[in-house]
Amino acid sequence: MTDTDQFVDRRTPSETLRRVGSASWSLIGIVVVMLMVAGAIGAVSGILVPLVIAVIIGIVMEPLSEILQRRGVPATLAAVLCLVVLLSVAAGTIAIVVLGFLDQWPEILRQINVGWSALIDWLNSHDSDTAWLEHVRTAVEQYAPEVGQGVLGAVTSTVYGLFALAMGLFFSAFFLFFVLRDGAEFPEWFARTTTFPVDEVSAVVDQCRGSLRGYFRGTAITALVTAPIFVIPMLILGVPLVIPVFVLYFFLSFIPFLGAWITGVFAVLIAFGSGGSTAAIIIGVTFMISNGTIQSAVSSWALGSSLKIHPVVVLLSTMVGGAVGGLLGMVLGAPVTAAVAKSIVAIRQSRAARGQNPALE
């Protein structure tokens, strides 16, 4: 037999057809399994989403629970105290953000309308066509009430919506209590119920905790460092509603790429209404500076030690997370990607230390 004969495909057409058919059915089976998994996740989303939120909050608040336990406080009491602190912070945040903005909303709306009118007048004075802006405003005024009623109705105007909200909050608090009380025992329990070694499970859990805490800590630091760049000009120019704008900027900064720019639109329009085009241009430029190169530099410094992934990967993981999991997926995309990458490295190192094959099967 020559070397050429060794590489000749001697399968008959029927055998080739059977192989193609088997591969096709395998692909269909994979697609069906993926659809079943997606359907199962959708069916239990009412419980899964509160559980995910509870795990996130629990990981962020775990250091407080650990401090209390090191001071002799029982684990159950420490978890209860953490819940009390969380509820107090949530109530204060709602009072500052929601109630504060509701009280200020007539003034905000008036300033936005004045800013819009000032923008139109400024464009007209420079011989610019403003007809398209009027069409945009008419469309917004026409459809905004319908959208608002639809969203409000979906959330609060039905008994089901109120019941779902109440149950979601209950499940979140319920899960959070056990995350805070028994979170430290999870790696050992998971290792006992599976075939994974305890050190590998602990390494993965530690990486997830570190990535989530580092992400939220880094995002908060980035917001606090970059906010003064446009807040101070607002104070100097006498632009109103500085504190509500700052609070909105801080909390929306946790929505990657999009949240902070929503605040910028409000700030520029309010500046138009109070100080004209000059004030609006100054606030717009300072906001773009704060959320451009400076934010990138500060974010790289604040998140670099915890995530250690390229900014392009952060962007892609955020987009994919948003497409898969909505707003919650956008927030978790980057830290979960970082946690997965670092967990793979940690497992390989653990297996190499034990003399096993470090490759992940």
QUIDA-V447348 format. One record per helix or strand of 3 or more residues. SS is the DSSP state (@ for helix, = for strand). FROM is the first residue (numbers start at 1). TO is the last residue. If there is no record, write none. Layout:
ss:from:to
SS:FROM:TO
SS:FROM:TO
//
This chain:
ss:from:to
@:3:6
@:13:43
@:45:70
@:75:125
@:131:155
@:159:193
@:198:237
@:242:252
@:259:290
@:293:304
@:311:353
//
